[in-house]
């Protein structure tokens, strides 16, 4: 059975959220078009998305009139997810090698273990010279990584490589292109020599004990390079929160084409990499049939910091998430959110330091739940700071829900957000072509109106960090 987003039973909302029916390709803008409300025989009215990759959950037993005003406002739901993560007692830092640190967060400030550079070095290939020229050139040059060279005397020069230790009493480094030697091995400058030029003095970048980066810094490739240069082999980090995915439903196939009332599981392949992109370590993906006892045992035995379930969050005959949470004595922190798609999502605290995010079974509704509840929770557990909010103007008008926030896939084009088609709860074509989700206020957005955007992980510069 499929999760029922309550808006699909609401004729008023169906009119507001209508998708283009002209068969345009994915990636085209979402423009207003008329539509008839669904009849009782249509998939929208039945709660069944024929041919779509929607997931287990059953039809909602409560009416649209009862449900459409229920739930937590969208901004407050995100704030509760952050607070839930902060309520977890401080996580013990772990020490990891630099090879394993990418994408984690520093649990302690990065302090210089030595001066950088730790000795005077040449910034260029050329000659180290002492006093005014011309200079007599020594027979043997100075290379990087070699022992400390002999001091220079006035009128003397020596060939030197970039990164090599500068001999004591060196006045400057003369670049190779700024000098020439004569037949008598005397070096002549072709331009004025300034004392100290092209020498990186000891401690130019930092002194031993200086704080290089504060606690809470995201470890990027550049941070790894800085840590290595500063003498670190390991760093203290906040470990990745561990997540487990439970895919619920009797109707799901893991391979082949949909047939005989069975549909392909779209969320099993999609959720683990998305959770990794949000900073989690995914322990496992388990598929659970529509069986209350099986779900109870899976939740009870999970070692994860965060359990993510798909489907079963409504009130139908095989929607076992709420009853199982009550059986476990869990605390519901968010039970429904005023957002479309994804209204039936939930957040619960199942036991000490463990949380559960219940996603609706429809794929785009599940994405909405991920970015509404899982993203702030995982980000806070991982010690990451919240991204700076930003907005872009809409290229085209976009429908809104009469009362709730709506999340709509958009493509970013020339500093504008282009709303995409195929943005219904059960559809993935729109999000597959998207760069972000636009946060559409009740009533919709007009062309040129600036709306807040939620970046998708792979559309940002941090993709390589996120997916490690």
N, C-alpha and C positions, 0 to 999 in steps of 0.2 A: 504494500500500500504506500501511497505518497503522503508526505507532509502537506498540510493544507495551510497555505498562507491566507489568513482571514480576508485579506483584501480581494481575493479572487471570488469571494462570495458577495462582494459589495458592488452593486451595479454602478453606483456613483463613482467608486474608485476605478472600476473597469473602464469607464468612459475617460477618466483622467489619465490612466496609465496605458492607453491603447498603443499597441505596437503597429508599425506600418505593415499592411497586409499585401503590399504590391510585389513581394518577392525580391526586393532589392538586395544586393550583396551586402555582407557584413562589412561594417566600417562606414556606412552611409549615415547621414545625420538623422536624428529622430525629430521629425516635423509633425505638427498636429494633423490628425486625420480622423474623420468620424468613424464610429463603430457602433454596432448594435450591442446591447447588453447580452450576456450569454443566456441561452435558454437552458432549461434543466438537462438537456441532452448533451450540451457541449462539455468538453473536458474541463473548462474553468468552473462550470457549475458543479460538476461531479467530483472535483478534487483530484482527477486523474489526468495526467499530461501524456496523452497517447504519443508514443514515439520519442518522448523526451527522457533525459537521464535524471529523472527525479527519484528521490529515495524514500525509504520506509518512514511511515509515521501515521498513516490513517487519516480519515477525515476529521476535521474539528467538530466537536459536538456542540460547541457554543456558537451562537449566531454571530453574523458580522456586526449586528447592532450592539451586541454585548461586548465584542472583542475590539472593535475599532477604536474605542477610547481607552482601552486598557494598556498596560505596559508602562515602562519607564521612558521618559523623554530621551532621545538619542544622545545628546551631550552628557546627560547625567549618567546614562548607562556606561559610557566610556570612562567617565570619572570614577564610577564605582569599581570598574575593573582595575583601574590604577590603584585605588585605595585598598582593594582586596589583596593585591600583590604587596603593597607596603605593609600590610598587617602581618605578613609572614615574618617570623623572627629572622634576624639577620643571618644570611647564609654564610657559611664558613668559606673563606677564600681558599683557593687551591693554587698550587704552583705548577706551571706547565712550561715545557720547552718553547722556544720561539717558533718552532715548526708547528706547534699545536695551538698557538695563541691567536691566530688571525680571526677577527670577528668577535672576539671576547672583549670584556671590559676590564680595565685595570682596577684591581681591588686595593691598590696602594699607589701613592705617587711614584712616578719614575724619576729617580734621583741619579745624577751623574756619579758614576763610580770612579771617574778619572777626569782630568782635564781633556777637553777636546779642542784642537788636537792635543795629544799628550807630549808633543815636542814640536819645535819649529820645523815646518815642512815647506817644500817648494810647491808653489801653486801652478807652475808651468815647467815644461821642458826648456832647458837653456843652460846658462852658466851661473853658478854662484860666484860673485865677485867681491873683492875686498878693496876699499879705497877707490880713488879715481883711476880711470883707464888711461891708456890701454893696459891690458893685464897679461901676464905670462900664464899660459894654460897648463895645468898639471896633466900628466900623462894618463892617469886613471880617473875615471868619472865616479860619481856617486849615484847609486841606484836605490830605489825604494826597497825597504826590507833589509838593507845591509847594516852592518855595525856602524856605530858613531864615527863619522869621518874626522880626519885631522883638522885642526883649526887652519884658517887661511891667514896669510899675512898681506899687508897692503901691497897692491900691485899684482896679486895672484888671483887666478880664477880656476874653476873646476867644472867640468860638465856635470849636469845634475838632471835627474828625471822628476817628473811630477810625482809628488808624494814622498820623495826622499827626504831624509833628515838634512837640514841645512847645516853646513860646517860652522863651528863657533867662529865669531868675529866676521861673519858675512855681512856685507853692507846691503846687498840687494841681489835679486835674481834677474838676470838679463835674458829675455826671451830669445829663443833661437832665431826668430825672424828679425830681431833688432840688433844683431851683431854679426861680425864675420872675422875669420882668422886669416893672418897672412902666412907667408911661407916660413916665417920664424916662430910659428905657433903663438903669436901674440893676438889677443882678442881686442877688436876695436868696436865700440858702440856706434850704431847708426842713429841713435837719438839719445836725449838726455836720460841719465840714470838717476832715479829718485831713491834715496835711502829707504829701505823697507819694502820696495816694490816687489810684488809677486811672491811675498813670503807670508805664509799663514802662521802667525805666532802662536805659541803654546797658549791654550785656554781662550782662543779667539771666540769659539762657539759657547763654551761653558767651562766653569771651574768645578772641580770635584766637590760634590755635595749640593750643587745647584739643583733645584727642582726643574726637571725638563717638561713633565706633563703631570697634570693633577689626577687624583683618584677619579674614576668614572670615565676616563678617556676610552673611546672605542679604538681597538687595536686594528689599524689599517696596515697595508704594506709599508708605508712610510714610517709608522710607529715601530714596526719590527726592525727596520733599518736603523732608526735612531737608537733603539734598545741595544742592538748588536754593537753599534759604534761606541756606545757608552759602557760596554763591557759586560752586558747581561747574557747569560745562558738560559735563564728561566725568568719568568715574571709571575707575579701574584695576580690572579684574575678571579672574577666571579664566574662560576661554572655556568654552562648553558642550562636553562630549565629543561627538564625532561618531559616529553609529551608522548602520550599514547593515543592512537586513533581507533575508535570502535565504530565500524560501519554496520548499521543495523538494517535488516530487511530480508525477507524471504524471496523477494522478486529479483535479486541482483545477480547478474552474470559477471564473471571476471575475464571472460574471453568470448570472442565470436560476436555475431550479430544478434540484436534483440529478436525474440521470437516467442510466440505462445504466451503472451502476457509477461514475459521476463524482459528486463532491461539491463543495459550495461551499467556497471558501477562506475560513475564518473568521479565520485569524490575520493574513492580509495587511491587512485593514481594522482589526484590533484592535491589533496591535503598535505601529505608528508613533505613534498618540496616547498609548498607554501609555508608550512610551519617552520621549516629550516630557514627559509628566507626571513622569517620573523624572529629568528634567533634561537629556536628550540633544537634540542637533540631528540629526534624521533626514535623511540625505543622499538615500537612495533605497530603494525596495522593488523587489527583483528576483525574478522567478519562475524557478526553475531546474528543469529536468526531471531525472528520475532518471538522471543521466549523470555518472560520476565525473570525466571530463575537464572538463566544463562547470563543475562545482563547484570543481575545482582552479583553473581560470582565474579564476573569480569571487573566490575567496579571495585568490589571488596578486595580483590587481589592485586590491583594495579599498583605498581611502585612509582608511577609517574608523578611529577609535580602538577601536571595538567592533563586531564583526560578530555578528549574531544569526541563527542558522539555526533552521529549524523542521523537525522530523522527521529521520529518518536517523541517530539516535544509538544505535540498538541494533546487532544483528549479523546482520541479514537480508541477502538477496542484493542489495538495492538500498539498503542503509544505508551510504552512502559517506562519512559524516563522519569516522569514526575512520581509515579508510585514507587519506583525503585529508590529514588532519592529520599522519599519519605521513609521507606523501609530502612535506609542506611542512617537516618537521623541527620541528613544533610541540611544545611542552611541555604535557602534560596536568597541570593543577593540581587539578582535581576530575573524577573519572570515575565518575559515579553518586553519588547522595545517598540516605541513609536517610530518605526522606520519601515520602509517598503523598498525592496522585498526584505524578508527575514523577520517579520514581526514575531513569530513564536520562539525566537532564540532565548536562551537562559544562561545564567551563571550561578553556580552553587559552590559552596565550600563543603566538601565531603568529609574531610577530617583534617587534623592538624597539618598545615602546610600543603594541603592538596586541594585543587579546584577542578571543577568540571565546567566546560563550555558545551552546551547543547545546541548544535546547529540544526536549522531546518534541513529537510532532505532535498529540497530543490536546489540545484547547483548555484545559481546566482544568489539565492537567498542565503546559502551557506557561506559564500564569499562575503556577503554583507555582515554575517555573524562573525566571521574571522576578523574583519577589520574593525568591527564595533567592539567586540569583547576580547577576543584572543590577542589581538595586536597590543593594546595597552597593558594587558596582564603580562604577556611574555616580555615585552619591552621593559617593564618595571622590574620583573623578576631578574632579568639579565643585567640590570643596572644601567641600561641605556637611557639617554635623555630623549625627551619627546621631540619629534621633528618640528621645525618652525612652521607654523601654519602659513599657507599662502593661497591666493585666489587668482583666477584668471577670468576674463569676460567670456560669456557664451557666444559662440558663433551663430547658433540657431536657438530658437525657443525650445524649451523642454517642459513637458507636462510635470505637474506635481500632484501629490496626494492632497485632498482637501484639508487634512489635519496633521498628517505625519511628515517627518523628514523622508526624503527619497534619495537613494544612492543610485546614480546613473553612470554607466561606463562612458568615458569620453576619450577621444584622441586629442593630443596636444598638437595644434597646427598654428605656427606663426604667432605665438603668444595668445592664442585663443583656445578655448575648450570646445571641441566639436562633439555634441551628443551622438551616440551610436545607436543603431537599431538593434533589434533582437536583445532587448533588455528586460524581458519578462523573467519571473522568478525561476523558471525551469530552463532558461536558455543560457548557453555559454558562448554563442557566436560573438556577442557584443564584447564581453569581457576578454575574450581571446584576442581581440583586435585593439584593446584599450591600453592607454598609458596611465590612467587614473580613474577614480570615481568622483563624480561631482556631487557635492552635498546640496541637494535641491530643497529649499524650504517649502512649507505647505503653500499650495497654490501655484507652484512652478516658477520657472525663470524665463525672462525675456531676452532677446538678442542684445548683447552688450552688457548684460548684468554680470557683475563679478560674483563668482561662487567659490566657496572653499573647495579645495581638491585634496583627495587622499591618494598619494602616489602608490602605484603598485610596485612591489619590491624590485622586479626586474627592469623597471623603467627608470631607476635611479642609478647614480654613479656607484652606489654601494653594493651592486649586485654580486660582484666577486667576493666581497666580504661576507654578505649575507648567506650565500649558498655553501660556504665551507663548513 
